[in-house]
Amino acid sequence: MLKHRGFPGRLPSTDYQFTIRRANKKGATKIIKRERYADRAPADRKADAGFMAALWTHFGEEPFERGNLDAGRISWLFGREVVPAEDPFDPESYEALLRIDSKRAEAAFPEVFADPASFVFEDEDDEDWA
């Protein structure tokens, strides 16, 4: 499993996880499309925006490997702002390639694209990833 060095592990000051520390022995958790309803809590919406900001800052429009990115967090964006970058796509593979659909992402998260620096992430301690 590829570990994305420099990618934030979570949304600062919260328990909203962005990455996982180690591969699941039973295999990668399946990425699914989760519905985002209008009545979602503000903290959940902020976690989605923070994750999108981290993805955009780290990868931009280039395809990226799923690696240690949290499947649950990807699933909130999957099928809309984050789409498969390969065909066929295996939603249960750590090697699956994804990409950001920049037009849909900018429409859904205009604050991220207006000022991505407004999302300040804590530095991760690389020793934790050993």
C-alpha positions as CSV (number, residue, x, y, z in Angstrom):
1,M,0.0,0.0,0.0
2,L,1.4,3.4,-1.1
3,K,1.6,5.9,1.8
4,H,1.1,9.4,0.7
5,R,3.9,11.3,2.5
6,G,3.0,14.8,3.4
7,F,-0.8,14.2,3.1
8,P,-2.6,15.3,6.3
9,G,-3.7,12.4,8.4
10,R,-6.9,14.1,9.6
11,L,-8.8,17.4,9.7
12,P,-7.0,19.5,12.4
13,S,-8.6,19.5,15.9
14,T,-11.1,16.8,14.9
15,D,-11.3,13.0,14.6
16,Y,-12.2,13.1,10.9
17,Q,-9.6,10.7,9.5
18,F,-8.1,11.3,6.0
19,T,-5.5,8.4,5.9
20,I,-5.1,5.0,7.4
21,R,-1.8,3.8,9.0
22,R,-1.7,0.3,7.7
23,A,-3.3,-2.0,5.2
24,N,-6.2,-4.1,6.2
25,K,-5.2,-7.8,6.4
26,K,-8.6,-8.8,4.9
27,G,-8.1,-6.4,1.9
28,A,-8.9,-2.8,1.1
29,T,-12.3,-1.4,2.2
30,K,-14.5,-0.9,-0.9
31,I,-15.0,2.6,-2.1
32,I,-18.7,3.4,-2.6
33,K,-20.7,6.5,-3.6
34,R,-22.3,7.9,-0.4
35,E,-25.2,10.4,-0.7
36,R,-24.5,13.8,0.8
37,Y,-27.8,15.2,2.0
38,A,-28.5,18.9,2.5
39,D,-29.0,18.4,6.3
40,R,-25.5,17.1,7.0
41,A,-23.8,18.6,10.0
42,P,-21.5,21.6,9.4
43,A,-18.6,19.6,10.8
44,D,-19.2,16.8,8.2
45,R,-19.3,19.4,5.4
46,K,-16.1,21.0,6.7
47,A,-14.4,17.6,6.7
48,D,-15.4,17.1,3.1
49,A,-14.1,20.5,2.1
50,G,-10.9,19.9,4.1
51,F,-10.3,16.5,2.4
52,M,-10.9,18.1,-1.0
53,A,-8.4,20.9,-0.2
54,A,-5.8,18.3,0.8
55,L,-6.5,16.2,-2.4
56,W,-6.3,19.3,-4.6
57,T,-3.1,20.7,-2.9
58,H,-1.4,17.3,-3.0
59,F,-2.5,15.9,-6.4
60,G,-4.2,18.7,-8.4
61,E,-5.6,17.3,-11.7
62,E,-3.2,14.4,-11.9
63,P,-4.4,10.8,-11.4
64,F,-3.4,9.4,-8.0
65,E,-3.2,6.0,-6.4
66,R,-5.7,5.4,-3.5
67,G,-2.9,4.0,-1.3
68,N,-3.5,4.9,2.3
69,L,-6.3,7.4,1.7
70,D,-9.3,6.6,3.9
71,A,-12.0,4.7,1.9
72,G,-14.8,6.2,4.0
73,R,-13.6,9.8,3.4
74,I,-13.1,9.1,-0.3
75,S,-16.6,7.6,-0.5
76,W,-18.2,11.0,0.4
77,L,-16.7,12.5,-2.7
78,F,-16.6,9.4,-5.0
79,G,-18.7,9.5,-8.2
80,R,-18.9,13.3,-8.1
81,E,-15.7,15.2,-7.3
82,V,-13.4,12.2,-7.2
83,V,-13.8,9.7,-10.1
84,P,-12.0,6.6,-11.4
85,A,-9.0,7.3,-13.5
86,E,-8.8,3.9,-15.0
87,D,-11.1,1.4,-16.7
88,P,-11.8,-1.1,-15.3
89,F,-11.8,0.4,-11.8
90,D,-11.4,-1.9,-8.8
91,P,-13.0,-0.2,-5.8
92,E,-11.4,-2.7,-3.4
93,S,-7.7,-2.1,-4.4
94,Y,-5.1,0.0,-2.7
95,E,-3.6,0.5,-6.2
96,A,-6.7,1.9,-7.8
97,L,-6.2,5.1,-9.6
98,L,-8.5,8.1,-9.0
99,R,-8.6,11.7,-10.1
100,I,-10.4,14.9,-9.2
101,D,-13.1,16.1,-11.6
102,S,-12.0,19.8,-11.2
103,K,-15.2,21.3,-12.6
104,R,-17.5,19.4,-10.3
105,A,-15.1,19.8,-7.4
106,E,-15.0,23.6,-7.9
107,A,-18.8,23.8,-8.1
108,A,-19.2,21.8,-4.9
109,F,-16.4,23.4,-2.9
110,P,-15.8,26.9,-4.2
111,E,-14.1,27.9,-1.0
112,V,-11.4,25.4,-1.6
113,F,-10.6,26.7,-5.0
114,A,-10.9,30.3,-4.1
115,D,-8.3,30.1,-1.3
116,P,-6.8,26.6,-0.7
117,A,-4.4,28.1,1.8
118,S,-7.3,28.8,4.1
119,F,-7.2,25.1,5.0
120,V,-4.3,24.9,7.3
121,F,-3.1,21.3,8.1
122,E,-0.9,20.2,10.9
123,D,2.4,18.7,10.0
124,E,2.3,14.9,10.3
125,D,5.1,13.2,12.3
126,D,6.7,10.8,9.8
127,E,7.9,8.5,12.6
128,D,4.3,7.4,13.2
129,W,4.3,5.9,9.7
130,A,7.1,3.4,10.3
